[in-house]
């Protein structure tokens, strides 16, 4: 089952990175549900700014970790907002 690694921009301008098998459902959870991440629940609405597809959960989690370790400037460059 393919996974998406995604970055959303929160209403306060911060970035949140995660993984999902159903990106549309996950974005809906971030914006409208108690199932959204605690971080994004307090910073709604969120807007999808970047996605990558990965063939399995393991590779998606590894990439998510790499992105989460990046400074904001590198994340901005990744999404094309440099």
Secondary structure, DSSP 8 states (H G I E B T S, - for coil): --EEEEEEE-TTS-EEEEEESSHHHHHHHHHHSTTS-HHHHTT---EEEEEEEESSHHHHHHHHHHHHHS-HHHHHHHHT--
